[in-house]
Every structure is written in structure tokens, then in C-alpha cells.
């Protein structure tokens, strides 16, 4: 299968991806150095074989040549950055820089400086003037991943940048004009974040000029086996195993599995299977499909089907209803957040990802229930920063 990089400096490939003469969707989208991302949780490959994926690529081709801001919405591991890179590769900015920034990975105290730059002496440790990511992406595309984790005060400044097309470095009063296309991505529902007051409505509408919904892998099953074949080829070569064939039963299980970790999980499963396969075949027994509890069947078969973990949770809630527990909404939310926060070893970014919400919303709940202190209550003025994985 052809291995195509969405962001390669090869001039021939750049010519082939000319937005004035769009062609069919590439067989496989990958990062230029996908091997370097082996410890990342991001997806390292995308295909467009499923009908839903083909529709997505057709919409991407229509959006890419413009300079409109794009909002990509999708679960972790679905390939949001690959989509952003393909938008850049199909745009007239393709010869400019593509810069990817994970908002969730930046401490609040440094986000403004990272995005907009700073002048010498602007703060302790600012020994030299430094351009931010917006200036570095001038003439190209800036990809802001996990935009829902951007603090409200930075959302205001980002909105101004998008409106005025200029930035002001920290410690400066002089605006600097910029020419940057913004592509943002999130795994949370920004509509709900707007309703919760953790994301600005005006910024949401500014970002949502062109929206791309990247479906989870379980909702585009036609992509599963092409991705399997791609990763089999990658790891067979990397591990020097020679040609490896896929058994029918293994293929059936791979297609039926719900893939809660999306493409990144699929890659890990194939990597493991190639490692332990011994006779040139990848069999069902080689697959290590460890399903989370909320997908695993936990009870015995009944006339109406199988009792799942969610069914058990529903049963517990009914008991609480019957018991007449006071403040049930707040109590159950507190228990949910405490359990998730403990499960993630008090890492806010991981907890937010697990619960499918933004770090801003989670932090507000953690402060409400006393799991962390409000910054105004601390001596340092800021809370400890969680070191997240990349998206």
C-alpha cells in the first residue's frame, strides 16, 4: 500500500497535492517521521476507505484552499493532527510553516508567552526576546490542539488576534501584524463548554467557520482492515519479520472490536501481534484486545441480552432514587470526579480526557468539591501543573 506523508518537503509530492488540481484521497496519510511517534497516543495513520471517511475527505478538499478557520472535532487517537496537516498540504499556504501546539500540554503561566511571544525582561527568566508560535507560523498554518483547554483569559486574547490579525508580545505594547491560518481541534463538545461558561461563545463561532467531525474508528469500520494492512506492513518491515498474512478469524475480530482507543490502539494491537506471531500468519490468538470495563460484558446472558457495566450503574442509580438520596446530582458528580481523579493519579489532563470534558471544566469541579485549592487560596498563585501525554 502506498505510504503518503501529508507534510513532506519533497517538491514532487507538493506538486502532486496541488490544491488547484485535487485528486483522489491518498491511500494512507502518515506523519513524515511516524516512527518517532511510537510512544505518543496520537494516531500515526489515516485512510479514507469507509464511505463516511470519503465524505470527510471531500469536505476537507472543499475547505482546504480557503483561509477560513477550521475546527476539527474528534476523540483522542482519531487523527485530528493528520487532518490538520492535510488541510495545510492542500492549501495555498503549503509552502509555509505548519506548526502544531497542544494547548493542554502548556502550563497556564506560559501559554501567553508561547503563543504570542515575549520581550526581554517581560518576566523573570525572559533573558531574550522570543517570537511566539503565531509569529513562527506567519505565512503558514497554526494548529492548536485541545483548544477547549485554553483558559478564559487567553481565549479573549486569541479572539482579538483572530479579529485584528495582529499579536502583542508579552511585555510589549507594539502590535505585530500576522498572516496565519488557524486550525483548531478538540475532543470535547464545545457547545456544552459554552453553556457551562468555560468557553467563550464568540470565540467558538469564530473558530467554527468550517467544521470537520472526525468519527471514531468504530463508526467507520471500512477503514479498519486497510489500517490493519498498513500497520502490518510497517511493523513486519520494522521487525524484519518478512511477509505476514492475516487470518479470517483475526480479521473478523478486528472489525467487530469497538476500538475505544481508536487508531492508536489499533496500531498498538498490530505491533504486539506481529511481535508474537511465529509462522507468517497473524491469527486471532495473537490479538491482545483489552477492552475497558464499560465495553466488557460483566454479567451472564439473559433473555434480553447481556448485562454490561453501564447496566449495573443504572441499577445502582435506581436504588439511590428509591432511597431518596438528597442532592443526588451533586453527590453522583462528586463521586464520579473523585473516582476518575484518583484513577488518573491526580493528573488533571488525563482525568479530563477520561471523562470527555475540558481541563477548564474539570478544574472548576475539582475546586468546587475541594479536591484542589483555588489559586487565590494558594501561596504561590498557581496550582501544580500536570504533565500530560501528547495528543
N, C-alpha and C positions, 0 to 999 in steps of 0.2 A: 504494500500500500504506500502511496506517495506520502512523504513526510514533509509538510509545508510549514514554514515558520511565518507567523503573521507579522513579525517585526525583524526583518533581516536587512542588513545593509547591502546585500547583493543587488547590483543595479539591474540585472536581468529580471529578478523576481519583482523588483519595484516596478519595472515596466509592465510585467505581466499583470500586476494588480492595479493598473491604471484605472482610476475611478471613472474616467471618461469612456472606458470600454469594459464595463464589468462582465465577468464571465460566470461560469457555474461556481457553486460553493466549493472551496478546497476540500480535498479528501480528508485531510486531518489538519487542524490548527494546533500548533505547539509553540512553546516558548523557544527563543533562539538557543538557550542553554538549559533545556529541560532537565538534564542530568543534575545540574547544580541545585535543583529544587526538590531533591529526593526526600528531604526532611520537612518540607513545607506541607501545609494542609490544603494548599490551593490545587485546583485542577491543572494538570500539565498538558491536556489534550482535549480537543473538541472535534466532533464530527457532526454532519448535518444530513444524516440518512433518514431519520424519522420525519414524517410529514410535518409535525409541529416544529421541528428544527429547521426544515426547509423554509417554512413560513417566516420564522425568525430571521433567517439569513436574507430573505427577500426584503424584509422590512429594514434590516441593517444596511443593505445596499442602497435603499432609498434615502436613508438618514445620513449616511456617512459623508457624501460630498458637500453637505451644507456645513455651516459653522454653528448650528444650533447646539445648545447644551443637551446632553443625553443623561438620562437616569436609568441605570441597569438594576433591576431588582431580581434577586435570586438567592437561594440557600447557599451556605458555605460549601465550597467544593464543586460548584456547578460550572465554573469557568468564566466568571464575570470579567476578570482582567484580560483573558484571551479575547473576549468580545470587544472590550475597550481597545485593545491593540489592533484588532481587525478594523474597527471604525477608523482609527488613525491611519492604518495602511491603505484604506480605500478613500481617504480624504485628500484634498489638495495640500494638506499640511504634512503629507507623508515623508517629505524630505527634512522636516523639522524634528525636534526632540519629542519623544514620548516619555513622560515621567510619571511613575506610579507612586502614590503616597498612601499609606494605611493610616487613616485618622485615629483608629483605635490603638495604634502602636505608639502614639506620641503622648508624652506627659502634657497635661494641661498648661504647665508653666512654659513649655517650649513650642506649643503649636503655632502661636502667632509668629514667632521668630522663624520657625521652619517654613511656614507658608509664605510670609511676606518679607523675610529678611530683617537684618538689623544693622544699625550703625555702630561704629566703635564707641565703647563706653556706654552703650544703651542700658546695660545691666552688668552685674558682677560676672566677670568671666568673658565679656564681649571685648576681646583684645583687638579684634579687627572687624572691619565692616564685612558683611556677608550677604550675598543675594539669597533670596528665598526660592522656593520651588516655583512660584509663579513667574519670577524673572527668568529662572533657568529654563522654563518651558516656553519662553517667548518665541512666537512663530510656529509653535507646535501644539501638542495636546497635553493637558494635565489630567491625570486620572486620580480622583480622590475616592479611595475605597472606604467602606464603612462610614459614609458621610453622616449617618444617623448618630454617631458617637461624638460629633463635633459639639463642643459646649455652646450654649446660647450666645454668650458674648462674642464668640468667634463667628457664629452664624450671621450676626449683624454685620461684621466686617466683611465676610465673604459676600454677602448680598450687595454691599456697597461696591466691592471690586467688580462684581458681575454687571452692575448697573453703570458704573463710571468708567470701566475698563482701565483702571489705574490702581496701583498699590501704594501704600505708605509704609516704609520700613519702620520697625520699632526704633524709637529714638530720633526719628526724623519728622519734619513737617512738610517735606517736599514730596509731592506725588510723582510717581514714575509710571508713564503710560505702558500698557502691556497689550499684547496681541496673542491671546491664549484661548484655545477651545477647552471647555471644561466637560469632562465625562465623569459622572459620579456613580457610585454603586452602594447598595445596602442590602442586608439580609433581613431587615425588619420592615414592618409596614409603616411607612412614613405618614400615611393618613391617620393612623392611630396615634403616632407620636405627636402630630399636630394637635389632635384632640386632647392629648394628655398634657399639652403645654411644654413639651420638651423639644419640639422642632418648630421653627418659625413657618407660618403658613405662606408668607410672601416668598421666602427662600424656596420652599417646596415647589411653588408654581414656577419660579424662575428656573429651577433645575429640571422640572418635569415637562420641558418643551417637547422633547421627544423621549418616549419611554420604551424600554425593551424589557419584557418579562422573560427571564431565563428559567424555564421549567426545571424542576428537579429531575434527575435521571429516571426515576420510577414512572414519570409521566411522559417520557419519550423513549419507550422501550426499543424502538427501531435503531437507536444509537448504541445499544448495549453491546451487541456482538461485534459491530465494527470497531468499537473501542477495545473490546477484548482482543481482537486480532491485532490491533495496533500495539497494545501493551505486550502481547505475547511476542511479537517480532522484536520490540525494543529490548525486553529482558532476556530473550533467547540469545540475542547477539551480545548483550552486555555480560551475560553469564557464560558465554561460549558453550551453549547447550545444543547448537545446531537447530534444525527444523523441529518444531513441536506441534503436534496436531491436537485438536480439541474434540473430545468425545461428545456424542449426542446428549448423554445424561448431564455432563458438565454444562453444556450449552443451555439445556433446559433449566437447570438450577440457577444459572447466572441471569437468565431472562426473567425468571419468576421472583428473584430476590428483590426486596424493596429498596435497597441501596440508601439507607439513611445518611451515609457519609458521601453520597454522590460519586462523582468521577474519581475523586482522590481515593475513596475507599476501594473502588473497583481496581484502580492501579495497584494498590497495596495487596489486594487479594491475588491478582495475577502474578505479581512479583513473588509472593510467597509460594504460589502453586508451581511456578517454574523452578524455584529453588529446590523443591522436594520431589518433583517429577523425575522418574528414573528411566523410562523406556521410550521416550519420544512422544508420549501422549500426556495431555493434561486431562485428568479424569476427575469425576465428581469427588472422589475421596481426597484429592489434592486441594480442594477448595476449603478455605478457612473463613466461613461466613458467620461471624459472631454478631448476631442481631441484638440491638439494645432491648431492654425489658419491655418497652412499650410496643415493640413489634413481636416479641416472642410469645407464643402460646403458653399460658401458665396453668391452665386447667385441663379438665378432661372433656372429651367430646360430649355434646348434648344434642337434643333433637333440633335445636335452633342454631347450632354451630359451636364454636369454641369460645371459652371464657378467656378473655385477654386481661392484661394488667389494667387497661382502661375500664373494662367492665367491673373489675374489682374496686377500682377507685369510685366508680359510680355507685356501687353498693354501699361503700363506706359513707359517701355523701348522703345517701338516702337515710342511713341510720342517724346521721347528725341532724337531718331535717326532722326526723321523728323525735329526736331527743330535745329539740328546741334550743339548740346552742345559740347564745347571744353573739351579736356582731360576727356572724358566720363568714361573711365575705372577707372582712379584715383578718379574721383568725386563719382562714384557709390560705389567704395570700401570704401571711407572715410565715406559716409553716412551709409553704412551697418555696419561698425565697430562702428561708433558713436552710432547708434541706439541699437546695441547689448550691447555695453559697458554701456549705460545708463539703458537699460532694466535689466541688471545684477547688477545694483547699483555699478558700477566701480570695480567689482570683476573680476580680470583677469582670474582666473582659470575657473570660471563659464562661462565667455564670450567665452573663447577658446572652452569649451565643447559645448556651444550652437552653435557655428559656425563650429564645427567639425574640428578644427585645433589645433595645439600645442600652449602652452603658449609662447614658444620662438618666433614663427611666429607672434602671436598676439602682443607681446610686441614690436617687431620691427615695426609693423604697427602703434601701438599707439604712438611710439616715432616719426615716420615719419610725422604723422598728428598732432603732438603737443598735444596729449591728456595726455601724461606723459612726464617727462623730462628724458633725457639720464642721466645715473648715473654720468657721468663726469661733468654734469651741476648742480648736487645737492651738497649740503654742506656735507651731511652725507655719500655720496659714495654709497648709496643704496636706492632703492625706497621702499615705504611701501609694506609690504607683505600681500597678500590676504589670508585669512583663508578659504581653500576650504573644501567641504564635502569630505568624503572618497569615494573611487571607489569600 
